[in-house]
């Protein structure tokens, strides 16, 4: 349940920044504390969210070829090692949610 915390902390960071702008320099102490705290919460949970997706990333980026064919194809054509990037872009993958 990391995503709801990321969303709530993102909204809190944005709203506290707007309140900081509206409050002016004399009354910003309470909003600055909220802004800093919500930013660190956002940073920690966003990092955990991204790190949680890393194990599935290798499966998504791996070409759908047997290992022996993959090696033969990469040796056969110059630049073929980068072709997997075009085939498995995040926009074409259904695993990116």
Backbone as CSV, one residue per row, in Angstrom:
resi,resn,N_x,N_y,N_z,CA_x,CA_y,CA_z,C_x,C_y,C_z
1,UNK,0.826,-1.194,0.000,0.000,0.000,0.000,0.870,1.257,0.000
2,UNK,1.819,1.295,-0.905,2.717,2.445,-1.004,2.095,3.555,-1.840
3,UNK,1.385,3.187,-2.898,0.855,4.181,-3.837,-0.068,5.216,-3.175
4,UNK,-0.992,4.830,-2.284,-1.827,5.865,-1.659,-1.016,6.886,-0.849
5,UNK,0.044,6.428,-0.196,0.881,7.357,0.576,1.607,8.307,-0.371
6,UNK,2.050,7.793,-1.525,2.711,8.646,-2.517,1.746,9.714,-3.017
7,UNK,0.528,9.318,-3.308,-0.463,10.275,-3.811,-0.801,11.317,-2.751
8,UNK,-1.056,10.882,-1.533,-1.416,11.824,-0.457,-0.259,12.773,-0.154
9,UNK,0.962,12.253,-0.107,2.101,13.129,0.180,2.373,14.080,-0.979
10,UNK,2.121,13.656,-2.207,2.281,14.555,-3.358,1.311,15.727,-3.255
11,UNK,0.065,15.419,-2.957,-0.937,16.479,-2.806,-0.557,17.397,-1.645
12,UNK,-0.072,16.829,-0.559,0.323,17.636,0.605,1.484,18.557,0.270
13,UNK,2.456,18.062,-0.496,3.581,18.911,-0.896,3.086,20.074,-1.741
14,UNK,2.208,19.796,-2.717,1.694,20.863,-3.579,0.866,21.878,-2.801
15,UNK,-0.037,21.391,-1.950,-0.903,22.304,-1.197,-0.089,23.128,-0.206
16,UNK,0.873,22.509,0.458,1.684,23.273,1.411,2.525,24.322,0.701
17,UNK,2.953,24.044,-0.518,3.712,25.053,-1.276,2.814,26.234,-1.636
18,UNK,1.599,25.953,-2.019,0.659,27.043,-2.335,0.372,27.865,-1.085
19,UNK,0.200,27.189,0.048,-0.041,27.913,1.302,1.170,28.757,1.695
20,UNK,2.366,28.252,1.420,3.569,29.033,1.692,3.596,30.304,0.850
21,UNK,3.196,30.189,-0.411,3.169,31.359,-1.280,2.128,32.377,-0.827
22,UNK,0.980,31.876,-0.377,-0.096,32.783,0.043,0.156,33.395,1.421
23,UNK,0.842,32.676,2.295,1.035,33.148,3.661,2.017,34.307,3.750
24,UNK,2.997,34.329,2.892,3.999,35.388,2.970,5.098,35.032,3.954
25,UNK,6.110,35.867,4.030,7.285,35.534,4.835,7.062,35.559,6.349
26,UNK,6.076,36.283,6.836,5.887,36.405,8.283,5.203,35.199,8.914
27,UNK,4.356,34.505,8.189,3.562,33.416,8.756,3.881,32.075,8.100
28,UNK,5.091,31.859,7.696,5.403,30.663,6.932,5.975,29.516,7.753
29,UNK,6.243,29.695,9.029,6.905,28.663,9.830,6.120,27.357,9.888
30,UNK,4.815,27.443,10.183,4.027,26.221,10.302,3.879,25.514,8.960
31,UNK,3.706,26.288,7.877,3.560,25.672,6.560,4.883,25.099,6.054
32,UNK,5.978,25.735,6.418,7.286,25.242,6.003,7.597,23.897,6.657
33,UNK,7.228,23.738,7.910,7.427,22.460,8.594,6.606,21.359,7.932
34,UNK,5.355,21.658,7.617,4.496,20.684,6.938,5.062,20.359,5.558
35,UNK,5.522,21.372,4.846,6.066,21.173,3.504,7.308,20.281,3.546
36,UNK,8.218,20.552,4.461,9.445,19.757,4.573,9.135,18.309,4.960
37,UNK,8.274,18.139,5.936,7.944,16.785,6.390,7.255,15.981,5.284
38,UNK,6.315,16.611,4.595,5.613,15.894,3.531,6.549,15.585,2.354
39,UNK,7.530,16.440,2.121,8.490,16.155,1.057,9.324,14.927,1.404
40,UNK,9.796,14.824,2.630,10.603,13.671,3.007,9.781,12.381,3.008
41,UNK,8.516,12.468,3.399,7.629,11.299,3.312,7.456,10.911,1.840
42,UNK,7.214,11.914,0.990,7.063,11.655,-0.444,8.324,11.015,-1.024
43,UNK,9.489,11.536,-0.674,10.754,11.025,-1.194,10.966,9.562,-0.783
44,UNK,10.734,9.250,0.471,10.950,7.887,0.969,9.991,6.895,0.311
45,UNK,8.712,7.240,0.247,7.747,6.307,-0.311,7.831,6.210,-1.832
46,UNK,8.211,7.292,-2.502,8.421,7.222,-3.949,9.621,6.341,-4.258
47,UNK,10.680,6.466,-3.470,11.851,5.605,-3.666,11.483,4.144,-3.434
48,UNK,10.709,3.861,-2.407,10.283,2.488,-2.146,9.400,1.970,-3.279
49,UNK,8.548,2.829,-3.812,7.668,2.451,-4.917,8.480,2.101,-6.166
50,UNK,9.452,2.943,-6.494,10.303,2.686,-7.664,11.144,1.432,-7.458
51,UNK,11.736,1.285,-6.293,12.543,0.094,-6.019,11.700,-1.176,-6.041
52,UNK,10.454,-1.071,-5.680,9.566,-2.223,-5.730,9.266,-2.686,-7.144
53,UNK,9.368,-1.788,-8.109,9.124,-2.149,-9.505,10.374,-2.645,-10.215
54,UNK,11.545,-2.522,-9.629,12.777,-2.932,-10.306,12.856,-4.428,-10.620
55,UNK,12.425,-5.332,-9.746,12.517,-6.756,-10.107,11.722,-7.117,-11.366
56,UNK,10.602,-6.515,-11.584,9.807,-6.802,-12.777,10.315,-6.113,-14.024
57,UNK,11.181,-5.145,-13.848,11.687,-4.389,-14.987,12.561,-5.242,-15.890
58,UNK,13.365,-6.125,-15.322,14.231,-6.955,-16.157,13.400,-7.891,-17.027
59,UNK,12.302,-8.391,-16.502,11.422,-9.262,-17.300,10.760,-8.464,-18.425
60,UNK,10.401,-7.232,-18.159,9.747,-6.401,-19.161,10.704,-6.027,-20.283
61,UNK,11.947,-5.747,-19.946,12.903,-5.307,-20.956,13.569,-6.450,-21.708
62,UNK,13.458,-7.669,-21.220,14.091,-8.811,-21.857,13.345,-9.176,-23.128
63,UNK,14.058,-9.401,-24.226,13.382,-9.821,-25.461,12.749,-11.196,-25.294
64,UNK,11.693,-11.447,-26.018,10.970,-12.710,-25.917,11.555,-13.731,-26.887
65,UNK,12.845,-13.956,-26.818,13.524,-14.927,-27.668,14.291,-15.901,-26.798
66,UNK,14.480,-17.127,-27.254,15.349,-18.041,-26.514,16.767,-17.487,-26.459
67,UNK,17.495,-17.863,-25.446,18.826,-17.323,-25.229,19.754,-17.570,-26.422
68,UNK,19.695,-18.751,-27.017,20.589,-19.053,-28.142,20.283,-18.152,-29.340
69,UNK,18.995,-17.937,-29.635,18.634,-17.036,-30.739,19.022,-15.606,-30.443
70,UNK,18.842,-15.187,-29.184,19.168,-13.823,-28.800,20.642,-13.535,-29.050
71,UNK,21.519,-14.444,-28.665,22.954,-14.245,-28.865,23.294,-14.206,-30.346
72,UNK,22.700,-15.093,-31.121,22.981,-15.131,-32.550,22.509,-13.863,-33.235
73,UNK,21.354,-13.356,-32.855,20.845,-12.123,-33.466,21.726,-10.927,-33.124
74,UNK,22.189,-10.835,-31.872,22.991,-9.693,-31.474,24.330,-9.679,-32.193
75,UNK,24.868,-10.858,-32.483,26.135,-10.916,-33.196,25.947,-10.679,-34.691
76,UNK,24.776,-11.005,-35.204,24.572,-10.965,-36.646,24.436,-9.541,-37.187
77,UNK,23.826,-8.643,-36.436,23.572,-7.299,-36.952,24.213,-6.250,-36.059
78,UNK,24.908,-5.297,-36.654,25.429,-4.194,-35.840,24.270,-3.365,-35.283
79,UNK,24.347,-3.030,-34.021,23.302,-2.224,-33.388,22.088,-3.016,-32.956
80,UNK,22.095,-4.316,-33.162,20.932,-5.128,-32.795,20.765,-5.219,-31.292
81,UNK,21.826,-4.957,-30.544,21.728,-5.003,-29.094,20.807,-3.944,-28.536
82,UNK,20.563,-2.886,-29.306,19.665,-1.824,-28.846,18.249,-2.001,-29.373
83,UNK,18.038,-2.986,-30.239,16.710,-3.153,-30.820,15.668,-3.564,-29.783
84,UNK,16.105,-4.225,-28.718,15.164,-4.628,-27.664,14.500,-3.419,-27.039
85,UNK,15.184,-2.277,-27.053,14.616,-1.078,-26.436,13.378,-0.618,-27.191
86,UNK,13.424,-0.666,-28.497,12.272,-0.253,-29.290,11.127,-1.256,-29.160
87,UNK,11.447,-2.540,-29.078,10.405,-3.558,-28.989,9.719,-3.577,-27.629
88,UNK,10.427,-3.220,-26.591,9.859,-3.359,-25.249,9.745,-2.021,-24.540
89,UNK,9.369,-0.981,-25.265,9.226,0.323,-24.638,8.047,0.303,-23.669
90,UNK,8.079,1.122,-22.624,6.991,1.138,-21.640,5.634,1.460,-22.253
91,UNK,5.610,2.235,-23.334,4.336,2.591,-23.951,3.671,1.378,-24.576
92,UNK,4.448,0.384,-24.993,3.897,-0.791,-25.635,3.648,-1.927,-24.648
93,UNK,4.127,-1.808,-23.446,4.042,-2.894,-22.476,2.777,-2.760,-21.646
94,UNK,2.127,-3.884,-21.398,0.917,-3.854,-20.573,1.241,-4.002,-19.093
95,UNK,2.511,-4.270,-18.757,2.888,-4.489,-17.363,3.107,-3.173,-16.622
96,UNK,3.184,-2.061,-17.303,3.451,-0.765,-16.639,2.130,-0.175,-16.193
97,UNK,1.929,-0.177,-14.884,0.678,0.369,-14.350,0.986,1.336,-13.241
